[in-house]
Amino acid sequence: MNDLTQTPEMLIAAMGARARAAATALASASDAQKIDALRRAAQALRDQAPQILAANARDVENAAANGLSPAMLDRLRLDEARVEATAAGVDQVAILDNPLGRIIDKQVRPNGMELSRVRVPLGVIGIIYESRPNVTADAAALCLRAGNAVILRGGSEAKESNRAIHAAMAEGIAAAGLPADAVQLVPTTDRAAVGALLKASDFIDLIVPRGGKSLVARVQEEARVPVLAHLDGINHSYVDGAADPDMAVKLIVNAKMRRTGICGATETVLIDQAFAAAPAIVKALLDAKCEVRGDAAVQALDERVVAASDEDWDTEYLDAIVSVRLVDGLDEALSHIAAHASHHTDAIITEDAQKAERFLNAVDSAIVMWNASTQFADGGEFGLGAEIGISTGRLHARGPVALEGLTTYKWLVRGTGQTRP
Amino acid sequence: MNDLTQTPEMLIAAMGARARAAATALASASDAQKIDALRRAAQALRDQAPQILAANARDVENAAANGLSPAMLDRLRLDEARVEATAAGVDQVAILDNPLGRIIDKQVRPNGMELSRVRVPLGVIGIIYESRPNVTADAAALCLRAGNAVILRGGSEAKESNRAIHAAMAEGIAAAGLPADAVQLVPTTDRAAVGALLKASDFIDLIVPRGGKSLVARVQEEARVPVLAHLDGINHSYVDGAADPDMAVKLIVNAKMRRTGICGATETVLIDQAFAAAPAIVKALLDAKCEVRGDAAVQALDERVVAASDEDWDTEYLDAIVSVRLVDGLDEALSHIAAHASHHTDAIITEDAQKAERFLNAVDSAIVMWNASTQFADGGEFGLGAEIGISTGRLHARGPVALEGLTTYKWLVRGTGQTRP
């Protein structure tokens, strides 16, 4: 259906104009209508599971023929359980608290004007993502519930799956009487369309890249639209001298090894040299089949420890590898974290409340934890429901971003004829 | 003192590294210390008024020789009263509520983890501004109180004034035991330094341009750092058919004419054709020496009205000129505003509360008013104290931005050994 003479800029401008109109309609739609749309979309996903799986099978076949890695193929592949999980995710968004209309603050000025700040939709959101086709449903559901129109641009390897999932979402939305243009999928996998999306500041209020580092880097480099992005998760767990030994072993193994590929995984363990159970921590990691890269002091604790290079302290492994360093107490731990952290999630393990509070105050990261596993760094675990992503930026929203992060606010002034002197 | 072989990038990187170190020190400084720094800085401004005025006289002399316009010369020129007002402005920032450490929300998760979001400094802020030298003190004071380091880059025409004001601020800050690098002034007026600042995403967390449209446009075009910017204020006041005639006349004259050059001034007046006092409004504007550009219906109301062109509906005059249009009730007013507003400040004047609430909900602007003058669009009038600017963007902060907008938050998790299942 694409006009072959249409440039990517023309395509995105046309989609952007339709998205803006849909966003205006959504802003005045009731929350009940949005909930209805999500429930119908979830049902459409379930009803159309055969078509979605057939489309996905074509994508997987193509991708395998094109030599996509097994890890990428796994991300791409859907089965009945994954389609059901995707539909259930959309249903979950429908039961979250409505973020819109919430009064952030309210005051009466001395001249009698009543002033309030109220949450409203952000507008039009662009999502650029890679192989996971469930993002098509997840991201659309979150954007819609927060009153936003969304333009989705998925990876070329998932194009058939994304079309099928998008069709189900659009059907549910239209059945609820909302504009189907509220959720649009860029119909071409031409890379130039991404460039056009990144520059469409007239039409798009926020871009959220979801994918690997090279995608995020390209988006940050090229975007003329604000970006909510996730960079590295070089997360630290610091075991203080006053830590409970059993808790420390249990937390460190969980923080590193529960799932090594998620952004909340601990990548560096700092241990107070005064902590007697340091060898037990290193042993537990090694026994859990984690490669331990340590400084000389850590190598002395267990012969299986290999030498860490300078680079290790700045590496996000996303694998069963950890760097471990013995430090001279809290101050050296804080210095190490200030120098090497990616400001994502960092934790202290200690029974000393004063030291814990010092750590919570001093560490400048999106999430700072005391006696908890860094693997909890997740919107669902934080009670936010599904997340659109974890922001490592400092503006607008930091850490897990869910519905509230997809809103903005406006100031309402209710007067009785006040003029400014 | 500048090394002539130093590139602008090297200069900004060196300043940025010092700013980052100062921001770290500020983050752990007490609020009392920041207040003390501001009080000492205000006193230093008063004590050094003779030097500041002498520096300013040199700037004004140069600028006049270079043919700067009278309006720009007026912005540049300081006298004793303006220096005192600048010092008083710094004192005002010292009495605002501390934005840091405020708990945004707090919850206990089912597994017992306590989760809270707490306001913390944003980090390092870059301010790029034009001829008004008082910005050197105003912006520095706001950034400092919110715990941020700031890099200031003022206009070349104000360089001597800025240096003198900066010297007083730095002296006050150092006297309070805080790092003088918390407030740095770019020592060169080379335009390439602005470019380097706009790309220094490793060192700078937010850029705030303060100046005319060409400055803001350049910053938005070139910046690789997030920007908090103010674009147009094409503000509307809509006089509904159910408006009180006296209130309507009074509000419209104030909204347009109190000060025509501020961003909150009304630029377009929409009047319900059913409003009987429409001629009185047009007459009052004309009598107040405002040029009225109207459609045919408005021209029929008073012979002094000139014809509006299509362009007028999209023009921010910042002058004693207004465009006036008769509309067919609230719906047409909303359509006009959706098509032409710059999403800054728009108002309805009516005695009909239902229509007012519809307007407040439907208009997608940073500030939406009912029965009040758009000239109130100002951080001071909103009780925020001094403002760093009024944001017309939708991310992070919208409308008047003061201390809170110069902060971010972090998530604190306090556990008792929880691991993620």
Interface residues (C-beta under 8 A of the other chain):
Chain A: T24 A27 S28 Q107 R109 M113 L115 V120 L122 G123 D205 L206 Q220 E221 R224 P226 D244 M247 K250 L251 N254 A255 R258 A338 A347 A356 L360 N361 A362 D364 S365 A366 I367 V368 M369 W370 N371 A372 S373 Q375 F376 E381 F382 G383 G393 R394 L395 H396 R398 G399 P400 T408 Y409 K410 W411 L412 V413 R414 G415 T416 G417 Q418 T419 R420
Chain B: T24 A27 S28 Q107 R109 M113 L115 V120 L122 G123 D205 L206 Q220 E221 R224 P226 D244 M247 K250 L251 N254 A255 R258 A338 A347 A356 L360 N361 A362 D364 S365 A366 I367 V368 M369 W370 N371 A372 S373 Q375 F376 E381 F382 G383 G393 R394 L395 H396 R398 G399 P400 T408 Y409 K410 W411 L412 V413 R414 G415 T416 G417 Q418 T419 R420
